[in-house]
Amino acid sequence: MISLGPTSSSGSHPRWTIPEGWIASAGLVVLLLPAAAALARQTWRSEAGSLSPLILLFGLWTVWRMARDSRVQSRSGTPAVWAAILALSLPLYLVAIMIDSITVIALMAWVISVTVLYAMAGWAMVRACRIPLIFLALVVPLPYALSAYLNALLRGWLSQWSVEISRWIGIDAALEEGNIVVNQYLLSVEAACAGVNSTISLVAIGFLFAFWVYRSHLKGIVLISALAIPIALVANLLRVLCLIALVDLSGPAPLGGLIHPLSGILSFIIALAMLVGVARGIELVVLQRANPACRPAVN
């Protein structure tokens, strides 16, 4: 259990007192407010990044639960180590805020948060919380150049397969310069439907789901996390196919209302349902064959 109690005289790095812990936590919250504001202003306002606040909340809650339930004795980290990291990361964080570099802002906010956890509770606690900390790193947006390149790849793949499947089920669809033509209507596959940010968000949820279901079984976490990528791609593909079918039946008018954002929620629900099915399959087929006593942590 993490405990910021009275300063201990044993060991080379005594624990922080409760007032010191509260002061450090409050200071960290104030320090990270510009990062949260920048993310809310840029990334979180788009449909492709709308799941990021949920990922952040789940990640912080998981870190808190892990730290609370951990049997690791909290002891402050080596001052020279965390002071050196903060001395490097804080100036980069401030410069990133000044030039409005969202990727560097989010990355430095994550580094500073992990460093403060290390300073307050030590390396053993950071290691105990490594899975949710990695999960929180998925909130960091990709650099624009890399994001644009991956978005182009995903849009091309999704458009091609959507057209092929649409033709197979009898819908008159064609691919024209990266856009989908349905009857006489031209549809553009945007980042919200097939972007790398939405895919990463779905993978992040799958990663955390795998952690809570198979917390003590690394094999289950690795399998579900790896399969979360194709599951996210299939969910996005089903979303585009449903929109194509809707345009084929009713024209593009319904897409201007709530149908488009609701389809994103539906694809997210489908992805979660597929993850649950994969988890059950792993439980019944893979893990129980390898170890009959291996069962998920929750039902």
N, C-alpha and C positions, 0 to 999 in steps of 0.2 A: 504494500500500500504506500502511495506517495504521501509524505507527511512533512510539511514545512514547520517543524516544531522548534524548540529552543536549540540554540547553537550547541553542537556536540563537540567535545574536546577530543574524541577519538578520531583517528585518521588524519590525513593531511589536508582534506578539504571538508570543513564542517558544513552542516546544513544551514540553509538560510532560515532566519526567523520568520514568523507569520507576517509581521508588518513589512519586512523587506520583500517577501513574496507578493503581497498585495500591491506594493508600490511598483515592483517590476512588472507585474501583470497589467496594471493600469497604464504604465508608461508604454508598454508594448501596444496596447489597444490604441492609444492616442497616436503612436508612431505609424500604425498601419492604416489609420483612417484615410490618408491620401491615396493609398493603394486601392482600398475598397471603393473610394469615390471614382478613381480612374477606371477601374474595371466596370463599375456600374454605368459610367458614362459612355464607354466604348463597347466592350465585349458583351456585357450582360443585357444590353438593350436589344441585341439582335436575337432572332429566333434560334440561330445556330448556337449561341452561347447562353441561352436562357436556363439551361440546366446547371450552369456553373455555380450559382448561389446555393442550390440544393447540395451539390457536391461539397462545397465549402462547409456548410452547416453539418452535414453528415460526418465529414472528415474531422472537424473540430470536436464534435460530440464523441466520436470514436477515440480520438486521442485522450480526451478527458476520462472516458470510461477505462481505457487501457491503463492510464496513469493511476487512476483511483484503485483499480483492482490488482495492479501489479504488486508482486511480493518483493520487487527490487527495492532496496533501501535507497532513498533519495539522498544524494550528497552533492553539493555544488561542484561544478566542473573546475578544471584548472584555470585560474584567472588569466594566465598568459595566453592560453589557447583561445578562450572566448573573446578576450579583449582584442586580440589580433584579428579575429574574424570580423568583429564589429567595426574595427578601425578600417577594414577594407570595404565591407559591405555598405556601411552607412553613407559614405560619400558617393558611392555608385547609386545608391537608392535616391539620394537627394538630386543628383545630376539627372537621373532618369525621370524624376518628377518634373524637373525644369524643362527638359526637352520633350516630355510627354511620350516616352518610350514605354508602351504598356507591357511588353514582354519583360524588359529589364526591371520595371517597377514590381511586377508580380514575382519575378524570380528572386529579387533581393528581399522582398517581404517574406518569402518562404525561408530564405537563408537566415534572416534575422530572427524569425520565429523559432526555428530549430536551434539556433545559437542560444537564445534566451532559455529555452527548455534545458539545453545542456548546462548553461550557467547555473540554473536553479536546482536541477535534479541530477546532473551528471550523465556520463556516457552510457551507463547501464540503463537508465530510464529512456534515453534516446533510442537505444537498441531495442528495448522492449516495445517501443511505440513505432518502430521503423515502418511497418506495413501501412498504418494510417497516415504517417508522414509522407510516404511515397504517394499514397492516394491524393493527399493535398497538393502535391507537386503537379498533378494533372490539371489543376485549375490554371496554371500558368499558360497563357496563350502562346502558340507557336509564333516565331518570327514571320513577318508578312511574306517574305520571299518563299520560305518553305511552305507556309500555309497556302499561298496561291498555287504553287506547283502541285501540292497534294490535292487541292480542290479540283484542279483541272483534270488530274488523273481519275479522281473519283467520279466527277461529273461525266467524263467520257465513258467510263465503264458502266455507270448506272444508266446513261442514256441509251447505250447500245443494247444492253440486256433488256431494258424496258421495252424498246421497240421490237426486239426479237420475240419476247414473251407475248406482247400485245398482238403481234401478227399470228402467233400460234393459237391464241384464244379467239381469233376472228375480228380483231379491231384493226381498222385501216390506219396504220401508223408508219411513219418513215423518219429517218434521221437526216437532218439538213444542217450542215455547218455547226454541229454540236447541239442543235435544238431538235425538239421532237415535234413532228407535224402529225396532228390527229385530225383526220378529215381535212377541213380547210383552216384549222386553227394551229398557230405556232406556239409551242410551250417551251419555256426556258427552264432548265434544271438549275436552280440556284443553290447557294451554299447551305441554306436552311434545310434543304431536302437531302443533299448528298455531301455536305461539306465535312471537312476533317474535324472541325470543332464539335459538331453534333455527334460524329462517330466516336471521338475521344470521350465525350460526356457519357455516352452509352457504355463504352468500355470501362470507364471509371466506376459507374454504378455496378457493373458486373464484377469488377475487381473487389469492391467493398462487400458486395453480396457474397462472393466466394470466401472472403476473409471471415465473415460472421458465421457462415455455414460450416466451413471446414477450418476453423481457426487453428487447430492443432495438427492438421494434416496438409503438409506442403504440397503433396501430389494433387489433392483436390483443388487447392487454390490455383496452382499452375494450370491445370487442365481447364477450369472454368474461365480463368482470365484469358487464356489463349483463344478459347472458343468464343469469347465475347466479341472479338473483332469480326469474324464472319457473321455472327448473329446480328450485330449492329448493321452490317452491310445488307443483310437480307431484310431487316426491318425497314431500312430506307428504301430498298427496292420495292417492297410491298406497298409502301406509301406512294411512291411515284406511279405504280401500276393502278392503284385505286383512283388517283387523280386523273390518270389517262382515261380510265373507264368512265369516270364521271363526266369528263369533257366530251367523250364520245356519245354519251347519252343525253346530256343537257346543255352542252356548250360551255364556254369559259365563264359565264356569269356567276355560277356558284362559288368559284374560286376567289371572288372578290370579297366574300363575307368571312364567316367564321370557319368555313370548311377547311381552308388551308392550315390555320394554326391547330384546329382540332385534329387534323390528320397527323400532325407532329406528336400530339399527346397519345393518339392511338398507336403510332409506331413505337413510342416509348413503352406503352403497356404491352404490346406484342413482344418487344425485345425482352422485357422482364419475364413474361410468361415462358418464352423460349429458354431463358436462363434457368428458371425453376425446373423446366423439363430436363434440361441438360444435367442439372445438379442431381435430380432423381435418377437419371440414367447412370451417372457416374457412381452414385451410391449403390445401385443394384448390380451394375456390370463390372466396373473397374475396381473400385475400392474394396468391396466385399470379397472379390476374388483374391485380391492381394492380401487382405487382412480382414477376416470375418468380423473382428471386433471394431472395425473402423466404421463409425456412424457419424452423420453430421451433428453439429452442435445444437441446431434448432430444427424444428419440423416445419 
